[in-house]
Amino acid sequence: MVALYRVLCLVDAICKEYTKRLVISRTTSGNTGKNAIYQSTLELYCLRLSLLYPGKVNYFNDTVYAEEQLYWSQQQQRTLPVCRFTPTQASEVSAAIILVRTTKCHFAVKSGGHAAFAGASNIQDGLAIDLSGLSVLKLSSNNSILSVGPGNRWEDVYLFLDPFNLSVIGGRVGDIGVGGLTLGGGISFFSPFHGWACDNVANYEVVLSNGSVVNANSTSNPDLYFALRGGGNNFGVVTRFDLETFPHGDMWGGQVYHPIQTNRSQFEAYHWFAENLNSDPNGALTVTAVAAPEYGFLFANNYEYARPVENPPIFDNFTSITNFSSTIRITRLPDLVEELKDAQDYGFRQMYITATFKNDVQLMSDIFDMWHAAVDPIFTEVAGLVAALVFQPVTPRVIEKFGKNGGNALGINPDDGSLTICLMLFQWSNQNNDTFIINTLESIVSRANTIAKSRGLYHRYVYQNYAYISQDVFAGYGPENKARLLEIQQAYDPEKVFMDLQPGYFKLRE
Ligand SMILES: Cc1cc2nc3c(=O)[nH]c(=O)nc-3n(C[C@H](O)[C@H](O)[C@H](O)COP(=O)(O)OP(=O)(O)OC[C@H]3O[C@@H](n4cnc5c(N)ncnc54)[C@H](O)[C@@H]3O)c2cc1C
């Protein structure tokens, strides 16, 4: 750490002169005031990093910069930082955090770049810290723990583990990042058995706001460990996730397409499945109504079973519903996540929004009707529109796993019973449609919540990984957990570096 400070001081001397000249040149050229100074400080900051770590800082006009390859949504692709720093070690992340703290520059941190709204993991006129260079994948000597750098995508992780007949709890689409998914919760094909991704992290290596690199697990920094299990980007930059592995070989799964008219049977089958999943937690599913111009309206459901069993009985109510196409087969996990990856497009405008309810057929049906009525008149009018309404269960067994190793921060308790997470997502092409789409989706969620409240089916939880920026994720964790998180934030980040200097994504505020 002392050596690092010495290098920083040396670099500082070169940079101070550069800043002085930059500010003078900007003020004499008419670019005056706070913005000019702020911009110059940022450029200085980027220069410092590039002197310290040659080849790891890129600028907008560099060929390797390519925002469109780094981020999934158009909103994030069009957010342009002053420079992008790609560290390859925790000590380099630490140097970047020390610099932002001292210069008060704004920054964003990116893992897989799949958060949809602008600024979630990118930053206009700030510093983007891209974790893609932190790509370690290493099994412990007894194969029980996989150390994973946040530069990995889930497909990298599963491909690495496949020859060992092992897996971990992670994302269901190949190129989702390990970082964002795990810090927000993380729903996997295997969650009904093992819980969410955050409940299967044995240890986090974290860079704190003072630049120190610490471990957080059930015995070392246990408060921080609790906070990272759902706390998003508010507590530090995680430079390594140590994930618990489990034996895993062939499995059954794929996508099945059903006519949209089967909606009532879908929700009845879903309800039965969710209520009975505890008896066979090898099953997992998403029930998804989709509207896409090429296909019209349909259900594109995902069915998975963790073992190589064809048509397992837990899915009987779905297998008896008419379908017109299916990719279901016995296969390996990397093949399944590749299939789902192929179904997603880069470069479109994207919006996710979510709500949580008690498991109820009539409520699902009413939400479906609202969604259908909103989408039907517009989906051929709005350029590039693809709309989806997704339901997925959170069963009592999953909620039990939320309590593992001291518990996670999500605020869902065993007495909440069987819950359903509802996700609505829209994809479209043209920025001019943003306001209309945001209003449409916010209105459906608000009406759905009102109906759910009136029937005693509402749950306050808002799943961070599916939430829209206007939603209050941390209020959804409940007053006790939110208060505890604020105390932990005060202990680990008293200057609020990760809240004030990293403005993007869901912030933990009083
Ligand atoms: C096509 C698609 C499929 C999805 N499938 C699933 C799924 O199967 N299960 C599920 O639960 N969710 C799923 N999601 C939601 C997904 O979990 C979130 O979008 C998540 O934020 C993506 O993580 P990322 O690392 O790719 O995103 P990023 O945009 O890189 O990061 C998201 C947020 O996490 C922060 N962050 C990331 N890494 C770190 C780190 N190491 N330290 C500190 N902060 C960090 C970033 O600053 C940012 O604020 C899916 C999303 C999409 C678009």
The ligand as an ORCA input file, in Angstrom:
! r2SCAN-3c Opt
* xyz 0 1
  C     -30.883    -11.301    -21.124
  C     -30.902    -11.254    -19.626
  C     -31.017    -12.427    -18.895
  C     -31.027    -12.403    -17.497
  N     -31.132    -13.576    -16.798
  C     -31.138    -13.535    -15.444
  C     -31.210    -14.737    -14.678
  O     -31.226    -15.845    -15.195
  N     -31.271    -14.640    -13.336
  C     -31.254    -13.432    -12.694
  O     -31.323    -13.412    -11.464
  N     -31.145    -12.283    -13.396
  C     -31.089    -12.303    -14.735
  N     -30.992    -11.138    -15.437
  C     -30.875     -9.865    -14.716
  C     -29.405     -9.660    -14.375
  O     -29.124    -10.386    -13.202
  C     -29.088     -8.166    -14.132
  O     -29.293     -7.449    -15.316
  C     -27.643     -7.988    -13.650
  O     -27.489     -6.693    -13.154
  C     -26.651     -8.245    -14.766
  O     -25.355     -8.336    -14.250
  P     -24.135     -7.823    -15.124
  O     -22.913     -8.038    -14.345
  O     -24.214     -8.374    -16.494
  O     -24.496     -6.277    -15.224
  P     -23.681     -4.916    -15.041
  O     -24.500     -3.947    -15.814
  O     -22.270     -5.049    -15.373
  O     -23.806     -4.649    -13.480
  C     -25.045     -4.417    -12.826
  C     -24.786     -3.610    -11.532
  O     -23.956     -4.355    -10.652
  C     -22.783     -3.596    -10.304
  N     -21.654     -4.516    -10.268
  C     -21.381     -5.484    -11.164
  N     -20.295     -6.166    -10.792
  C     -19.864     -5.605     -9.643
  C     -18.785     -5.881     -8.765
  N     -17.958     -6.887     -9.005
  N     -18.625     -5.110     -7.662
  C     -19.491     -4.103     -7.402
  N     -20.541     -3.800     -8.196
  C     -20.719     -4.535     -9.307
  C     -22.623     -2.576    -11.407
  O     -21.958     -1.430    -10.920
  C     -24.058     -2.287    -11.791
  O     -24.581     -1.282    -10.982
  C     -30.939    -11.153    -16.826
  C     -30.802     -9.977    -17.560
  C     -30.780    -10.013    -18.945
  C     -30.632     -8.736    -19.703
*
